[in-house]
Amino acid sequence: MTTTTSPGAARPAAPHEEPDILCDNLVRIYRTEGIEVVALQGLDLRVERGDLVALVGASGSGKSTLLTILSGLDTPSAGVARVAGHDLSSTDRRARLRYRRHTVGFLFQQAAANLLPYLTAAENVGLPMLLAGVGRRERPRRAREVLDVLGVGDVADRRPAELSGGQQQRVALGVAVANSPRVLLADEPTGELDSRSSDEVFEAVRRANEDLGTTVLVVTHDPLVSEHVARTVGIRDGRTSTEVLRRDGEAGLVAEEYAVLDRAGRLQLPAAFTGRLGLRDRVRLDLEPDHIAVRPGHDGVDGKEGA
Ligand SMILES: Nc1ncnc2c1ncn2[C@@H]1O[C@H](COP(=O)(O)OP(=O)(O)OP(=O)(O)O)[C@@H](O)[C@H]1O
């Protein structure tokens, strides 16, 4: 698949540095009234410092569960979740509060609704700075700088009701990145916007990534977002299952889809492939010189399972 738009091509990973987001065999089990739901079933994910990664997946695949853990609101049942060196299985309340205040920023679908209506855009962005102890004179200057980067510097003195939906969402993004968090977590940030406003909000997210150096993980159903980032991770049944990497090619942007092989050697085969060949229960694996062949476990002659 190719597209002509030009996002930043996939950056080379720096495997020796600790990534900004590291999930290793992450498990989250919900227990309600004696019923267990395994929302994350050994999820692995690495997001390198400074990257912008989209996360996609069907409803119920575990995206919100993952974001809730990464935002420090919930703890994993097992496995490792680390963000910018912070271990998120720790239950120290003060450390979690510091983490939420300084290390991560959040942008949600209705983030604009959380702007204080009686404050201007610049005052809204200045508020988290106030909580972080930034001085009175410094705050308006820095708030305006942030709003400029996000393309809404010209409306810094307006209140939320005087802004369009896309402008409000960009101001909400300004609030999220006001204290220069290392990582921005965004959950469907363009979900309620028309395509023009989506475009502007996504462009602002990209500016936060490129100009402010924020690492971004964005959960989205919006193809405008997922098809225009260098890396899109697909999550299925609580595990990362596919990745699409995009790079600049001669005819524009070239996208290549990969299946994810986890550290234990597990692989999720696409349902379309297994369905087409009737693969189920057991399959045969044959090692060929340059690939592994996966064949039905039954011979197909008399319907009996193969050896
Ligand atoms: N608090 C909870 N208690 C019990 N089960 C839960 C809870 N939260 C989520 N689940 C279950 O965990 C699984 C993953 O849910 P999650 O909300 O993470 O999926 P999602 O990919 O974000 O879905 P959506 O796109 O619809 O928001 C689902 O089966 C869901 O029903």
The ligand as an SDF file (V2000), in Angstrom:
LIG
                    3D

 31 33  0  0  0  0  0  0  0  0999 V2000
  -13.2090   -2.6790   34.9160 N   0  0  0  0  0  0  0  0  0  0  0  0
  -13.3840   -3.7890   34.2120 C   0  0  0  0  0  0  0  0  0  0  0  0
  -13.9090   -4.9010   34.7820 N   0  0  0  0  0  0  0  0  0  0  0  0
  -14.0700   -6.0440   34.0720 C   0  0  0  0  0  0  0  0  0  0  0  0
  -13.7350   -6.1840   32.7800 N   0  0  0  0  0  0  0  0  0  0  0  0
  -13.2120   -5.1120   32.1390 C   0  0  0  0  0  0  0  0  0  0  0  0
  -13.0330   -3.8600   32.8190 C   0  0  0  0  0  0  0  0  0  0  0  0
  -12.4860   -2.9710   31.9320 N   0  0  0  0  0  0  0  0  0  0  0  0
  -12.3530   -3.6330   30.7520 C   0  0  0  0  0  0  0  0  0  0  0  0
  -12.7860   -4.9150   30.8680 N   0  0  0  0  0  0  0  0  0  0  0  0
  -12.7550   -5.9510   29.8350 C   0  0  0  0  0  0  0  0  0  0  0  0
  -11.4170   -6.0810   29.3950 O   0  0  0  0  0  0  0  0  0  0  0  0
  -11.3540   -6.2730   27.9740 C   0  0  0  0  0  0  0  0  0  0  0  0
  -10.5130   -5.1590   27.3500 C   0  0  0  0  0  0  0  0  0  0  0  0
  -11.2350   -3.9250   27.5040 O   0  0  0  0  0  0  0  0  0  0  0  0
  -10.6470   -2.5010   27.0350 P   0  0  0  0  0  0  0  0  0  0  0  0
  -11.6080   -1.4580   27.5030 O   0  0  0  0  0  0  0  0  0  0  0  0
   -9.2270   -2.3830   27.4660 O   0  0  0  0  0  0  0  0  0  0  0  0
  -10.7070   -2.6350   25.4240 O   0  0  0  0  0  0  0  0  0  0  0  0
  -10.5640   -1.5010   24.3060 P   0  0  0  0  0  0  0  0  0  0  0  0
   -9.6860   -2.1010   23.2390 O   0  0  0  0  0  0  0  0  0  0  0  0
  -10.1120   -0.2350   24.9070 O   0  0  0  0  0  0  0  0  0  0  0  0
  -12.0420   -1.3420   23.7640 O   0  0  0  0  0  0  0  0  0  0  0  0
  -12.7750   -0.0300   23.1490 P   0  0  0  0  0  0  0  0  0  0  0  0
  -12.1430    0.2340   21.7990 O   0  0  0  0  0  0  0  0  0  0  0  0
  -14.2080   -0.4790   23.0270 O   0  0  0  0  0  0  0  0  0  0  0  0
  -12.5920    1.0900   24.1230 O   0  0  0  0  0  0  0  0  0  0  0  0
  -12.8060   -6.3020   27.5150 C   0  0  0  0  0  0  0  0  0  0  0  0
  -13.1970   -7.6620   27.4490 O   0  0  0  0  0  0  0  0  0  0  0  0
  -13.5470   -5.5650   28.5920 C   0  0  0  0  0  0  0  0  0  0  0  0
  -14.8880   -6.0180   28.6830 O   0  0  0  0  0  0  0  0  0  0  0  0
  1  2  1  0
  2  3  1  0
  2  7  2  0
  3  4  2  0
  4  5  1  0
  5  6  2  0
  6  7  1  0
  6 10  1  0
  7  8  1  0
  8  9  2  0
  9 10  1  0
 10 11  1  0
 11 12  1  0
 11 30  1  0
 12 13  1  0
 13 14  1  0
 13 28  1  0
 14 15  1  0
 15 16  1  0
 16 17  2  0
 16 18  1  0
 16 19  1  0
 19 20  1  0
 20 21  2  0
 20 22  1  0
 20 23  1  0
 23 24  1  0
 24 25  2  0
 24 26  1  0
 24 27  1  0
 28 29  1  0
 28 30  1  0
 30 31  1  0
M  END
$$$$
